[in-house]
């Protein structure tokens, strides 16, 4: 079956603009994660969704960042009023409820000019 | 509290020689442990995982890792490096709950 997909693969935007990144998890996966990976660095947890439970937003760096997920399907990560320090690869992963393996998407490379 | 420490940010080996990538963790519970690999411009791929079964875990591409509770370590090894092993490697810890904690990564260079 299909893996995790993300769109767009690349996004270039101007400082101050809003951007929306999309993640399509593997069908049937109840858990969905967003991470940020700055150049040459490890993964930084942003937010976690599990089924219909309230999301764990503890990793969101500021109130400019938000994410939504409808049921157990698509998720969107929105960054408002983008800043240059938001430039990074944004990775999405999904897993089953037991969560013993994450499956990663290819990422969206965001460049803020 | 939990944390993951990858002791080397860069490792360089010659082709055909052994690989050792070190990972130590701190955890209050019995964790699940993972190694992921990220090739340039590619997505993250699971190499292997430990989930409280055998302490020596075999993964893909000839990699293996040993869970040592007394040393709180989960080092990744491979007997003979191949050029295609050049990549970034991440050690990951998951304990109670569903949040995964990533190490900062080790960049592996393989010299021909």
Backbone of each chain as ProteinMPNN parsed JSONL, in Angstrom:
{"seq_chain_A": "XXXXXXXXXXXXXXXXXXXXXXXXXXXXXXXXXXXXXXXXXXXXXXXXXXXXXXXXXXXXXXXXXXXXXXXXXXXXXXXXXXXXXXXXXXXXXXXXXXXXXXXXXXXXXXXXX", "coords_chain_A": {"N_chain_A": [[0.823, -1.193, 0.0], [0.234, 2.398, -0.173], [2.65, 4.708, 1.087], [3.415, 7.203, 3.596], [2.514, 10.37, 2.514], [3.53, 13.656, 1.53], [2.849, 17.078, 0.909], [3.447, 20.428, -0.298], [6.458, 19.197, -1.975], [8.515, 20.952, -1.993], [8.695, 24.308, -0.825], [8.821, 27.666, -1.343], [8.778, 30.739, 0.173], [7.872, 34.118, 1.02], [9.079, 36.123, 3.693], [6.816, 36.657, 6.328], [4.558, 35.74, 5.056], [1.85, 33.331, 5.084], [1.958, 29.763, 5.35], [0.905, 26.488, 4.318], [1.174, 23.15, 5.059], [0.883, 19.789, 4.009], [-0.085, 16.518, 5.057], [-0.524, 13.15, 4.291], [-1.394, 10.369, 5.933], [-0.569, 6.848, 6.376], [-3.161, 4.669, 5.519], [-5.405, 3.773, 8.063], [-3.666, 4.193, 10.128], [-3.598, 5.481, 13.306], [-2.136, 7.301, 14.697], [-0.343, 10.342, 14.303], [2.413, 12.362, 13.515], [4.224, 15.43, 13.597], [7.344, 16.799, 12.684], [10.207, 18.942, 12.847], [13.094, 19.575, 10.972], [15.977, 21.136, 11.041], [18.676, 22.337, 9.002], [21.284, 20.061, 8.968], [20.73, 19.146, 11.504], [19.084, 17.283, 14.181], [15.824, 15.702, 14.573], [13.077, 17.654, 15.536], [10.462, 17.509, 17.663], [7.133, 18.453, 16.994], [4.203, 18.268, 17.052], [1.598, 15.959, 18.004], [-0.885, 13.69, 17.065], [-3.432, 11.51, 18.137], [-5.789, 9.432, 17.199], [-9.01, 10.423, 18.131], [-8.329, 11.87, 20.311], [-7.258, 14.725, 22.3], [-4.759, 16.701, 20.775], [-1.189, 16.472, 21.306], [0.481, 19.242, 21.807], [2.873, 20.105, 22.65], [5.355, 20.565, 21.513], [5.25, 22.667, 19.719], [6.745, 25.592, 18.515], [5.927, 28.271, 18.666], [3.068, 30.495, 18.819], [2.53, 30.95, 16.224], [2.49, 28.653, 14.886], [0.383, 25.982, 13.984], [-1.72, 23.074, 13.879], [-3.896, 20.788, 12.29], [-6.079, 17.974, 12.273], [-8.304, 15.869, 10.695], [-10.261, 13.513, 11.984], [-8.936, 10.384, 11.376], [-7.367, 10.986, 9.239], [-6.077, 13.127, 6.785], [-3.62, 15.599, 7.653], [-2.898, 19.016, 8.336], [-0.311, 21.338, 8.616], [0.101, 24.546, 9.687], [1.837, 27.523, 9.249], [1.982, 30.691, 10.348], [2.688, 34.043, 9.305], [5.453, 33.736, 8.418], [8.883, 33.308, 9.324], [12.43, 33.745, 8.779], [13.83, 31.901, 10.293], [12.145, 29.784, 10.292], [12.72, 28.232, 8.186], [13.281, 25.025, 7.059], [13.184, 21.412, 6.917], [10.097, 19.873, 7.006], [8.779, 17.177, 8.54], [6.537, 14.466, 8.407], [5.048, 11.781, 10.149], [3.497, 8.582, 10.563], [1.779, 6.151, 12.61], [0.622, 2.976, 13.934], [-1.896, 2.399, 16.504], [-0.604, 1.232, 18.664], [1.912, 2.076, 18.24], [4.637, 1.23, 17.693], [6.385, 1.612, 15.637], [7.357, 4.191, 13.507], [6.354, 5.55, 10.429], [7.76, 7.401, 7.958], [7.116, 10.32, 5.98], [8.335, 11.889, 2.915], [8.928, 14.496, 3.436], [8.611, 18.116, 3.564], [10.343, 20.691, 2.148], [10.895, 23.762, 3.383], [11.525, 27.05, 2.522], [12.193, 30.207, 3.625], [12.322, 33.371, 2.467]], "CA_chain_A": [[0.0, 0.0, 0.0], [0.957, 3.658, -0.249], [3.265, 5.177, 2.318], [3.039, 8.548, 4.009], [2.851, 11.355, 1.485], [3.511, 15.046, 1.969], [2.868, 18.059, -0.177], [4.316, 20.213, -1.45], [7.781, 18.69, -1.623], [9.303, 22.159, -1.756], [7.91, 25.532, -0.746], [9.593, 28.893, -1.122], [7.836, 31.798, 0.494], [8.469, 35.351, 1.518], [8.89, 36.41, 5.111], [5.544, 37.282, 6.653], [3.446, 35.016, 4.43], [1.399, 32.102, 5.733], [2.103, 28.545, 4.541], [0.16, 25.326, 4.782], [1.822, 21.912, 4.643], [-0.1, 18.711, 4.096], [0.404, 15.158, 5.276], [-1.476, 12.049, 4.154], [-0.79, 9.214, 6.611], [-0.938, 5.522, 5.898], [-4.532, 4.355, 5.881], [-5.542, 2.941, 9.261], [-2.77, 4.647, 11.195], [-4.318, 6.43, 14.15], [-1.2, 8.3, 15.244], [0.329, 11.175, 13.297], [3.409, 13.232, 14.144], [4.95, 16.417, 12.807], [8.674, 17.14, 13.174], [10.975, 19.911, 12.074], [14.521, 19.231, 10.902], [16.792, 22.205, 10.497], [19.821, 21.85, 8.242], [22.371, 19.472, 9.744], [20.341, 18.878, 12.884], [18.162, 16.179, 14.402], [14.395, 15.979, 14.45], [12.469, 18.399, 16.63], [9.042, 17.184, 17.75], [6.239, 19.602, 16.972], [2.851, 17.968, 17.51], [1.229, 14.556, 17.878], [-2.307, 13.378, 17.08], [-3.771, 10.101, 18.333], [-7.23, 9.228, 17.061], [-9.846, 11.585, 18.433], [-7.858, 12.513, 21.542], [-6.672, 16.06, 22.14], [-3.373, 16.571, 20.32], [-0.069, 16.909, 22.147], [1.05, 20.389, 21.093], [3.945, 20.611, 23.506], [6.553, 20.907, 20.758], [5.077, 23.815, 18.82], [7.683, 26.612, 19.002], [5.277, 29.557, 18.922], [1.644, 30.476, 18.445], [2.397, 31.06, 14.771], [2.381, 27.278, 14.391], [-0.807, 25.242, 14.374], [-1.96, 21.904, 13.048], [-5.221, 20.184, 12.4], [-6.266, 16.663, 11.66], [-9.703, 15.459, 10.675], [-10.371, 12.082, 12.247], [-7.681, 9.65, 11.228], [-6.924, 11.179, 7.866], [-5.098, 14.149, 6.433], [-3.276, 16.654, 8.604], [-2.237, 20.195, 7.79], [0.491, 22.167, 9.518], [0.059, 25.925, 9.212], [2.764, 28.48, 9.862], [1.55, 32.051, 10.017], [3.708, 35.111, 9.371], [6.704, 32.979, 8.42], [10.16, 33.966, 9.597], [13.541, 33.026, 8.146], [14.229, 30.764, 11.129], [11.227, 28.666, 10.052], [13.259, 27.434, 7.085], [13.628, 23.684, 7.536], [12.376, 20.337, 6.35], [9.031, 19.478, 7.919], [8.535, 15.753, 8.333], [5.343, 13.878, 8.979], [5.135, 10.335, 10.331], [2.294, 7.981, 11.133], [1.973, 4.826, 13.189], [-0.582, 2.366, 14.457], [-2.21, 2.864, 17.852], [0.413, 0.76, 19.597], [3.013, 3.012, 18.028], [5.985, 0.7, 17.815], [7.215, 2.006, 14.508], [6.866, 5.329, 12.757], [6.624, 5.563, 8.998], [7.966, 8.801, 7.628], [6.972, 10.855, 4.65], [9.575, 12.415, 2.347], [9.18, 15.829, 3.958], [8.437, 19.351, 2.79], [11.436, 21.629, 2.396], [10.381, 25.14, 3.416], [12.526, 28.11, 2.49], [11.606, 31.523, 3.831], [13.282, 34.375, 1.977]], "C_chain_A": [[0.862, 1.249, 0.0], [1.52, 3.998, 1.122], [2.704, 6.525, 2.697], [3.434, 9.516, 2.889], [2.715, 12.761, 2.061], [3.532, 15.958, 0.756], [2.82, 19.472, 0.396], [5.655, 19.617, -1.027], [8.73, 19.853, -1.315], [8.38, 23.356, -1.721], [8.858, 26.689, -0.462], [8.588, 30.007, -0.893], [8.59, 33.027, 0.986], [8.159, 35.517, 3.0], [7.567, 37.14, 5.319], [4.333, 36.599, 6.045], [3.073, 33.804, 5.282], [1.636, 30.924, 4.783], [1.329, 27.407, 5.177], [0.818, 24.081, 4.188], [0.865, 20.754, 4.921], [0.577, 17.365, 4.289], [-0.745, 14.175, 5.119], [-0.866, 10.808, 4.8], [-1.182, 7.91, 5.928], [-2.344, 5.206, 6.404], [-4.585, 3.413, 7.079], [-4.621, 3.329, 10.394], [-3.47, 5.739, 12.002], [-3.419, 7.547, 14.66], [-0.503, 9.046, 14.119], [1.197, 12.194, 14.011], [3.936, 14.239, 13.125], [6.272, 16.716, 13.504], [9.263, 18.232, 12.281], [12.444, 19.494, 12.119], [15.259, 20.375, 10.242], [18.045, 21.605, 9.88], [20.9, 21.316, 9.177], [22.027, 19.13, 11.169], [19.391, 17.685, 12.963], [16.724, 16.614, 14.259], [13.869, 16.628, 15.719], [10.969, 18.119, 16.609], [8.211, 18.468, 17.772], [4.893, 19.276, 17.612], [2.517, 16.521, 17.202], [-0.28, 14.421, 17.998], [-2.469, 11.877, 17.308], [-5.284, 9.973, 18.295], [-7.994, 10.511, 17.303], [-9.449, 12.282, 19.727], [-7.327, 13.9, 21.253], [-5.211, 15.915, 21.739], [-2.381, 17.036, 21.372], [0.668, 17.996, 21.377], [2.321, 20.906, 21.766], [5.197, 21.037, 22.742], [6.426, 22.117, 19.848], [5.892, 24.992, 19.345], [7.054, 27.966, 19.292], [3.826, 29.462, 18.5], [1.445, 30.738, 16.956], [2.193, 29.68, 14.126], [1.084, 26.65, 14.893], [-0.968, 24.06, 13.449], [-3.35, 21.387, 13.312], [-5.179, 18.793, 11.786], [-7.732, 16.31, 11.772], [-9.765, 13.95, 10.848], [-9.023, 11.405, 12.173], [-7.143, 9.812, 9.818], [-5.899, 12.307, 7.791], [-4.866, 15.128, 7.581], [-2.643, 17.82, 7.861], [-1.507, 20.935, 8.911], [0.535, 23.562, 8.922], [1.065, 26.763, 9.984], [2.345, 29.865, 9.394], [2.735, 33.008, 10.131], [5.104, 34.497, 9.435], [7.912, 33.882, 8.648], [11.279, 33.138, 8.961], [13.966, 31.819, 8.974], [13.261, 29.579, 11.013], [11.721, 27.773, 8.912], [13.787, 26.116, 7.615], [12.898, 22.674, 6.667], [11.363, 19.924, 7.41], [8.629, 18.052, 7.564], [7.271, 15.328, 9.056], [5.572, 12.371, 9.101], [3.802, 9.83, 10.865], [2.639, 6.616, 11.709], [0.628, 4.272, 13.628], [-0.798, 2.8, 15.906], [-1.167, 2.438, 18.852], [1.735, 1.496, 19.396], [4.404, 2.46, 18.148], [6.854, 0.913, 16.596], [6.562, 3.199, 13.839], [7.263, 5.176, 11.295], [6.647, 7.029, 8.562], [7.626, 9.115, 6.184], [8.288, 11.45, 4.177], [9.897, 13.83, 2.818], [8.815, 16.937, 2.99], [9.587, 20.28, 3.159], [10.887, 23.04, 2.273], [11.549, 26.105, 3.456], [11.811, 29.443, 2.611], [12.646, 32.581, 3.474], [13.186, 35.678, 2.751]], "O_chain_A": [[2.08, 1.17, 0.155], [0.964, 3.638, 2.16], [1.661, 6.946, 2.197], [4.557, 9.475, 2.387], [1.902, 13.017, 2.95], [4.14, 15.657, -0.271], [2.225, 19.697, 1.45], [5.947, 19.544, 0.167], [9.627, 19.737, -0.48], [7.41, 23.43, -2.476], [9.594, 26.687, 0.525], [7.658, 30.19, -1.679], [9.774, 32.971, 1.318], [7.108, 35.098, 3.484], [7.236, 38.09, 4.61], [3.203, 36.846, 6.467], [3.868, 33.319, 6.087], [1.529, 31.069, 3.565], [1.124, 27.363, 6.389], [0.994, 23.974, 2.974], [0.145, 20.74, 5.92], [1.658, 17.108, 3.76], [-1.803, 14.336, 5.728], [0.09, 10.248, 4.263], [-2.017, 7.886, 5.024], [-2.668, 5.446, 7.567], [-3.902, 2.389, 7.11], [-4.78, 2.841, 11.514], [-3.878, 6.77, 11.468], [-3.901, 8.622, 15.014], [-0.122, 8.455, 13.109], [0.774, 12.812, 14.988], [4.074, 13.93, 11.941], [6.333, 16.866, 14.725], [8.867, 18.409, 11.129], [12.964, 19.111, 13.167], [15.178, 20.562, 9.028], [18.425, 20.482, 10.209], [21.371, 22.026, 10.066], [22.917, 18.85, 11.972], [18.953, 17.152, 11.943], [16.436, 17.747, 13.873], [14.181, 16.2, 16.83], [10.285, 18.456, 15.642], [8.538, 19.43, 18.467], [4.485, 19.913, 18.583], [3.064, 15.925, 16.275], [-0.888, 14.969, 18.917], [-1.731, 11.073, 16.739], [-5.976, 10.355, 19.239], [-7.665, 11.559, 16.747], [-10.149, 13.182, 20.19], [-6.987, 14.224, 20.115], [-4.496, 15.089, 22.307], [-2.689, 17.88, 22.213], [1.386, 17.715, 20.417], [2.781, 22.011, 21.479], [6.014, 21.79, 23.27], [7.418, 22.546, 19.259], [5.747, 25.36, 20.51], [7.594, 28.736, 20.087], [3.404, 28.473, 17.9], [0.312, 30.747, 16.476], [1.778, 29.572, 12.972], [0.733, 26.769, 16.066], [-0.41, 24.045, 12.351], [-3.9, 21.53, 14.405], [-4.365, 18.489, 10.914], [-8.329, 16.442, 12.84], [-9.367, 13.199, 9.957], [-8.075, 11.818, 12.841], [-6.537, 8.894, 9.264], [-4.992, 12.415, 8.617], [-5.767, 15.44, 8.36], [-1.935, 17.628, 6.872], [-2.039, 21.121, 10.005], [0.959, 23.74, 7.78], [1.13, 26.713, 11.212], [2.353, 30.165, 8.201], [3.648, 32.811, 10.933], [5.843, 34.717, 10.395], [7.95, 35.038, 8.228], [11.085, 31.964, 8.646], [14.415, 30.817, 8.418], [13.516, 28.507, 11.561], [11.192, 26.682, 8.702], [14.635, 26.087, 8.507], [12.102, 23.033, 5.799], [11.718, 19.659, 8.559], [8.2, 17.764, 6.447], [6.983, 15.776, 10.166], [6.218, 11.765, 8.246], [3.072, 10.561, 11.535], [3.646, 6.007, 11.35], [-0.37, 4.99, 13.687], [0.042, 3.501, 16.471], [-0.861, 3.177, 19.788], [2.576, 1.527, 20.295], [5.289, 3.147, 18.658], [7.978, 0.414, 16.555], [5.349, 3.213, 13.627], [8.366, 4.732, 10.975], [5.694, 7.781, 8.769], [7.818, 8.295, 5.286], [9.252, 11.512, 4.939], [11.013, 14.311, 2.623], [8.723, 16.735, 1.78], [9.781, 20.613, 4.328], [10.465, 23.463, 1.197], [12.439, 26.001, 4.3], [10.938, 29.771, 1.808], [13.705, 32.672, 4.096], [13.923, 36.622, 2.464]]}, "seq_chain_B": "XXXXXXXXXXXXXXXXXXXXXXXXXXXXXXXXXXXXXXXXXXXXXXXXXXXXXXXXXXXXXXXXXXXXXXXXXXXXXXXXXXXXXXXXXXXXXXXXXXXXXXXXXXXXXXXX", "coords_chain_B": {"N_chain_B": [[12.38, 11.342, 33.301], [13.37, 11.473, 29.877], [16.011, 10.963, 27.549], [18.142, 11.072, 24.709], [21.351, 10.314, 23.708], [23.626, 10.667, 21.244], [26.77, 9.751, 20.813], [28.731, 10.483, 19.017], [29.036, 12.91, 16.576], [29.991, 12.763, 14.04], [31.214, 10.051, 12.142], [33.816, 8.326, 10.609], [34.745, 5.811, 8.414], [36.686, 3.269, 6.784], [35.89, 1.629, 3.734], [34.697, -1.678, 4.067], [35.584, -2.034, 6.647], [34.724, -2.336, 10.207], [31.689, -0.848, 11.541], [30.707, 1.344, 14.111], [28.272, 2.931, 15.816], [27.391, 5.018, 18.371], [25.016, 5.044, 21.046], [23.402, 6.316, 23.833], [20.927, 6.272, 26.365], [18.485, 7.74, 28.522], [16.009, 6.67, 30.706], [12.984, 6.252, 32.433], [11.492, 4.038, 32.368], [10.965, 0.78, 30.872], [12.183, 1.024, 27.826], [11.244, 1.315, 24.312], [13.416, 1.0, 21.599], [15.029, 2.41, 18.777], [16.707, 2.485, 15.606], [17.116, 4.733, 13.001], [17.737, 5.461, 9.55], [18.883, 8.002, 7.378], [19.241, 8.763, 4.198], [20.915, 11.019, 1.929], [18.719, 13.505, 0.847], [16.57, 11.809, 1.046], [13.807, 10.038, 2.613], [13.312, 9.178, 6.112], [14.253, 5.966, 7.223], [13.417, 2.95, 8.825], [15.841, 1.098, 10.508], [16.226, -0.856, 12.494], [14.637, -2.272, 15.458], [14.153, -2.402, 19.001], [12.117, -4.03, 21.245], [11.765, -5.125, 23.822], [12.191, -7.832, 23.514], [14.487, -10.14, 22.3], [17.782, -9.175, 23.197], [19.789, -8.646, 21.396], [19.491, -7.242, 18.375], [18.673, -7.681, 15.034], [18.889, -5.939, 11.973], [18.065, -4.332, 8.874], [20.154, -4.501, 5.921], [22.473, -5.617, 7.031], [23.006, -4.466, 9.505], [23.135, -4.377, 13.089], [22.094, -4.176, 16.545], [22.704, -3.909, 20.038], [20.932, -4.133, 22.988], [21.754, -2.914, 26.058], [20.949, -2.944, 29.184], [22.17, -2.407, 31.651], [24.117, -0.623, 30.976], [22.713, 1.319, 29.805], [22.636, 1.538, 26.986], [22.527, 1.425, 23.385], [23.988, 0.576, 21.019], [24.84, 0.79, 17.557], [25.928, -1.457, 15.103], [27.982, -2.758, 12.419], [29.537, -5.285, 10.599], [31.089, -4.849, 8.293], [31.675, -2.099, 6.436], [29.892, -0.527, 3.776], [29.955, 1.406, 0.777], [27.431, 2.416, 0.267], [26.377, 2.759, 2.755], [26.836, 5.245, 3.718], [25.426, 7.901, 5.32], [22.986, 9.627, 7.398], [22.414, 8.78, 10.735], [19.994, 8.007, 13.154], [19.287, 7.607, 16.549], [16.576, 6.492, 18.479], [14.225, 6.838, 21.086], [11.441, 5.442, 22.71], [9.147, 5.545, 25.248], [6.8, 5.102, 27.845], [3.629, 5.994, 26.638], [3.14, 7.77, 23.55], [5.171, 9.302, 22.418], [8.081, 9.905, 20.565], [11.583, 10.148, 20.983], [14.249, 11.723, 19.563], [17.728, 11.28, 18.89], [20.519, 13.495, 18.181], [21.733, 12.734, 15.899], [24.108, 10.928, 13.857], [26.558, 11.346, 11.524], [27.629, 9.287, 9.028], [30.491, 8.607, 7.27], [31.894, 6.889, 4.556], [34.904, 5.768, 3.479], [36.443, 5.176, 0.391]], "CA_chain_B": [[12.735, 12.091, 32.093], [14.047, 10.64, 28.91], [16.856, 11.667, 26.6], [18.939, 10.215, 23.848], [22.64, 10.917, 23.407], [24.478, 10.005, 20.262], [28.05, 10.212, 21.339], [29.572, 10.983, 17.939], [28.259, 13.594, 15.54], [30.522, 12.286, 12.76], [32.058, 8.862, 12.167], [34.383, 8.045, 9.303], [35.362, 4.479, 8.364], [37.059, 2.805, 5.453], [35.031, 0.556, 3.195], [35.121, -3.015, 4.471], [35.92, -2.079, 8.078], [33.51, -2.319, 11.035], [31.025, 0.404, 11.903], [30.137, 1.442, 15.459], [27.616, 4.207, 16.103], [27.054, 4.859, 19.781], [23.796, 5.69, 21.532], [23.017, 6.11, 25.221], [19.618, 6.843, 26.634], [18.009, 7.717, 29.897], [14.588, 6.377, 30.681], [12.438, 5.784, 33.708], [10.736, 2.808, 32.141], [11.566, -0.083, 29.864], [11.867, 1.734, 26.581], [11.458, 0.764, 22.975], [14.559, 1.706, 21.013], [15.035, 2.306, 17.323], [17.675, 3.197, 14.782], [16.646, 5.129, 11.683], [18.763, 5.966, 8.641], [18.401, 9.016, 6.443], [20.17, 9.027, 3.102], [20.756, 12.384, 1.407], [17.507, 13.811, 0.085], [15.612, 10.703, 1.156], [13.085, 9.997, 3.882], [13.841, 8.335, 7.179], [13.911, 4.562, 7.079], [13.72, 2.172, 10.016], [16.878, 0.072, 10.376], [15.91, -1.936, 13.425], [13.967, -1.833, 16.675], [14.146, -3.249, 20.181], [10.863, -3.835, 21.98], [11.795, -5.995, 25.001], [12.385, -9.246, 23.193], [15.915, -10.437, 22.327], [18.575, -7.947, 23.381], [20.549, -8.414, 20.163], [18.487, -7.031, 17.337], [19.207, -7.613, 13.669], [18.096, -5.085, 11.119], [18.292, -4.447, 7.439], [21.469, -4.14, 5.371], [23.571, -6.143, 7.831], [23.167, -3.759, 10.769], [22.546, -4.923, 14.3], [22.288, -3.358, 17.742], [22.523, -4.664, 21.272], [20.374, -3.399, 24.112], [22.434, -3.219, 27.324], [20.23, -2.17, 30.19], [23.085, -1.958, 32.705], [24.899, 0.507, 30.448], [21.718, 2.167, 29.1], [23.178, 1.79, 25.654], [21.917, 0.731, 22.247], [24.939, 0.908, 19.955], [24.587, 0.207, 16.236], [27.155, -1.995, 14.524], [27.953, -3.511, 11.165], [30.882, -5.85, 10.501], [31.862, -4.398, 7.141], [30.983, -0.949, 5.855], [29.765, -0.422, 2.324], [29.823, 2.812, 0.367], [26.025, 2.81, 0.329], [25.987, 3.011, 4.149], [27.053, 6.661, 4.03], [24.113, 8.486, 5.605], [22.781, 10.121, 8.763], [21.769, 7.744, 11.547], [19.334, 8.55, 14.342], [18.84, 6.723, 17.614], [15.27, 6.981, 18.922], [13.679, 6.19, 22.278], [10.021, 5.621, 23.001], [8.751, 4.825, 26.447], [5.355, 5.135, 28.07], [3.016, 7.017, 25.803], [3.446, 7.613, 22.138], [6.114, 10.275, 21.883], [9.391, 9.394, 20.223], [12.643, 11.12, 21.249], [15.335, 11.508, 18.614], [19.052, 11.817, 19.106], [20.893, 14.566, 17.255], [22.198, 12.143, 14.653], [25.518, 10.661, 13.564], [26.823, 11.304, 10.094], [28.602, 8.245, 8.699], [31.217, 8.713, 5.995], [32.618, 5.673, 4.207], [36.022, 6.124, 2.603], [36.744, 4.033, -0.502]], "C_chain_B": [[13.484, 11.166, 31.136], [14.895, 11.507, 27.994], [17.661, 10.644, 25.836], [20.222, 10.957, 23.518], [23.371, 10.079, 22.383], [25.863, 10.608, 20.442], [28.968, 10.805, 20.277], [28.71, 11.681, 16.901], [28.711, 13.159, 14.143], [31.378, 11.05, 13.008], [32.528, 8.608, 10.746], [35.078, 6.694, 9.355], [35.769, 4.183, 6.933], [36.113, 1.691, 5.016], [35.591, -0.8, 3.608], [35.513, -3.141, 5.928], [34.648, -1.968, 8.911], [33.003, -0.895, 11.311], [30.504, 0.295, 13.329], [29.584, 2.847, 15.632], [27.014, 4.091, 17.498], [25.815, 5.659, 20.18], [23.596, 5.324, 22.993], [21.698, 6.82, 25.469], [19.393, 6.905, 28.132], [16.509, 7.536, 29.847], [14.151, 5.858, 32.039], [11.739, 4.437, 33.579], [11.533, 1.891, 31.211], [11.216, 0.481, 28.493], [11.823, 0.813, 25.367], [12.54, 1.63, 22.329], [14.63, 1.412, 19.528], [16.308, 2.958, 16.771], [17.024, 3.456, 13.425], [17.841, 5.621, 10.872], [18.123, 6.963, 7.688], [19.489, 9.261, 5.401], [19.91, 10.416, 2.547], [19.517, 12.512, 0.533], [16.509, 12.653, 0.058], [14.899, 10.787, 2.499], [13.766, 9.105, 4.892], [13.343, 6.911, 7.022], [14.3, 3.821, 8.347], [14.766, 1.109, 9.7], [16.559, -1.139, 11.241], [15.227, -1.364, 14.664], [14.092, -2.879, 17.774], [12.875, -2.953, 20.963], [10.712, -4.888, 23.061], [11.792, -7.486, 24.683], [13.891, -9.539, 23.298], [16.724, -9.15, 22.407], [19.459, -7.635, 22.18], [19.559, -8.379, 19.015], [19.17, -6.936, 15.976], [18.274, -6.783, 12.81], [18.404, -5.321, 9.659], [19.736, -4.08, 7.091], [22.644, -4.558, 6.26], [23.835, -5.433, 9.141], [22.56, -4.553, 11.921], [22.854, -4.006, 15.483], [22.013, -4.221, 18.959], [22.027, -3.74, 22.374], [21.091, -3.853, 25.382], [21.833, -2.335, 28.41], [21.176, -1.603, 31.245], [23.895, -0.743, 32.275], [23.992, 1.555, 29.807], [22.231, 2.563, 27.723], [22.449, 0.959, 24.611], [22.765, 1.068, 21.025], [24.638, 0.136, 18.677], [25.911, -0.26, 15.64], [26.89, -2.651, 13.188], [29.365, -4.018, 10.936], [31.735, -5.231, 9.394], [31.1, -3.29, 6.433], [30.999, -0.998, 4.337], [29.557, 1.039, 1.974], [28.382, 3.296, 0.526], [25.538, 3.063, 1.76], [26.171, 4.471, 4.545], [25.698, 7.356, 4.139], [24.141, 9.091, 7.001], [21.983, 9.068, 9.516], [21.23, 8.365, 12.831], [18.934, 7.43, 15.285], [17.575, 7.321, 18.224], [14.789, 6.165, 20.108], [12.191, 6.464, 22.362], [9.724, 4.856, 24.282], [7.246, 4.953, 26.626], [4.729, 6.271, 27.272], [3.494, 6.868, 24.375], [4.377, 8.67, 21.572], [7.482, 9.622, 21.703], [10.422, 10.498, 20.424], [13.843, 10.774, 20.387], [16.654, 12.038, 19.152], [19.376, 12.844, 18.031], [21.508, 14.038, 15.963], [23.705, 11.944, 14.595], [25.671, 10.547, 12.065], [27.931, 10.295, 9.824], [29.179, 8.493, 7.317], [31.969, 7.412, 5.77], [33.656, 6.027, 3.148], [36.377, 4.934, 1.714], [38.187, 3.557, -0.356]], "O_chain_B": [[14.139, 10.209, 31.55], [14.539, 12.649, 27.699], [17.833, 9.504, 26.268], [20.179, 12.111, 23.092], [23.694, 8.917, 22.63], [26.082, 11.803, 20.249], [29.888, 11.553, 20.605], [27.749, 11.096, 16.401], [27.932, 13.18, 13.19], [32.164, 11.002, 13.954], [31.744, 8.665, 9.798], [35.906, 6.452, 10.233], [35.251, 4.782, 5.99], [35.61, 0.92, 5.833], [36.794, -1.044, 3.515], [35.752, -4.251, 6.405], [33.607, -1.557, 8.399], [33.749, 0.084, 11.313], [29.928, -0.724, 13.711], [30.326, 3.829, 15.599], [26.228, 3.185, 17.774], [25.596, 6.781, 19.723], [23.619, 4.145, 23.348], [21.399, 7.842, 24.851], [20.043, 6.199, 28.904], [15.821, 8.168, 29.045], [14.875, 5.115, 32.7], [11.436, 3.784, 34.578], [12.654, 2.216, 30.82], [10.065, 0.411, 28.064], [12.307, -0.319, 25.405], [12.56, 2.848, 22.504], [14.329, 0.305, 19.082], [16.894, 3.849, 17.386], [16.468, 2.559, 12.792], [18.82, 6.127, 11.422], [16.984, 6.795, 7.252], [20.516, 9.881, 5.681], [18.803, 10.939, 2.678], [19.302, 11.729, -0.392], [15.7, 12.547, -0.863], [15.325, 11.507, 3.402], [14.69, 8.363, 4.56], [12.171, 6.674, 6.728], [15.386, 4.034, 8.887], [14.613, 0.325, 8.763], [16.613, -2.283, 10.79], [15.231, -0.156, 14.896], [14.132, -4.081, 17.51], [12.583, -1.806, 21.301], [9.644, -5.483, 23.202], [11.42, -8.301, 25.527], [14.502, -9.203, 24.312], [16.39, -8.155, 21.763], [19.837, -6.483, 21.971], [18.88, -9.365, 18.726], [20.133, -6.189, 15.805], [17.051, -6.894, 12.895], [18.929, -6.363, 9.267], [20.437, -3.435, 7.871], [23.694, -3.916, 6.24], [24.799, -5.763, 9.831], [21.599, -5.301, 11.744], [23.757, -3.171, 15.422], [21.198, -5.143, 18.916], [22.627, -2.702, 22.654], [21.045, -5.029, 25.741], [22.159, -1.155, 28.537], [21.015, -0.465, 31.685], [24.308, 0.066, 33.106], [24.477, 2.576, 29.319], [22.257, 3.736, 27.351], [21.84, -0.066, 24.915], [22.312, 1.761, 20.113], [24.232, -1.025, 18.718], [26.902, 0.47, 15.673], [25.769, -3.041, 12.86], [30.314, -3.246, 11.068], [32.95, -5.102, 9.536], [30.015, -3.512, 5.896], [31.962, -1.438, 3.708], [29.044, 1.815, 2.781], [28.146, 4.452, 0.878], [24.415, 3.527, 1.96], [25.704, 4.885, 5.606], [24.926, 7.395, 3.181], [25.16, 9.074, 7.69], [21.001, 8.53, 9.003], [21.912, 9.139, 13.503], [18.325, 6.44, 14.88], [17.511, 8.528, 18.459], [14.93, 4.943, 20.128], [11.737, 7.581, 22.115], [10.015, 3.664, 24.387], [6.501, 4.915, 25.647], [5.256, 7.383, 27.246], [4.194, 5.908, 24.051], [4.373, 8.911, 20.365], [7.966, 8.892, 22.568], [10.172, 11.653, 20.076], [14.385, 9.672, 20.468], [16.707, 13.094, 19.782], [18.607, 13.038, 17.09], [21.773, 14.807, 15.039], [24.472, 12.692, 15.201], [24.995, 9.749, 11.416], [29.042, 10.435, 10.334], [28.452, 8.577, 6.327], [32.607, 6.891, 6.685], [33.327, 6.519, 2.069], [36.588, 3.824, 2.205], [38.597, 2.613, -1.031]]}, "name": "protein", "num_of_chains": 2, "seq": "XXXXXXXXXXXXXXXXXXXXXXXXXXXXXXXXXXXXXXXXXXXXXXXXXXXXXXXXXXXXXXXXXXXXXXXXXXXXXXXXXXXXXXXXXXXXXXXXXXXXXXXXXXXXXXXXXXXXXXXXXXXXXXXXXXXXXXXXXXXXXXXXXXXXXXXXXXXXXXXXXXXXXXXXXXXXXXXXXXXXXXXXXXXXXXXXXXXXXXXXXXXXXXXXXXXXXXXXXXXXXXXXX"}
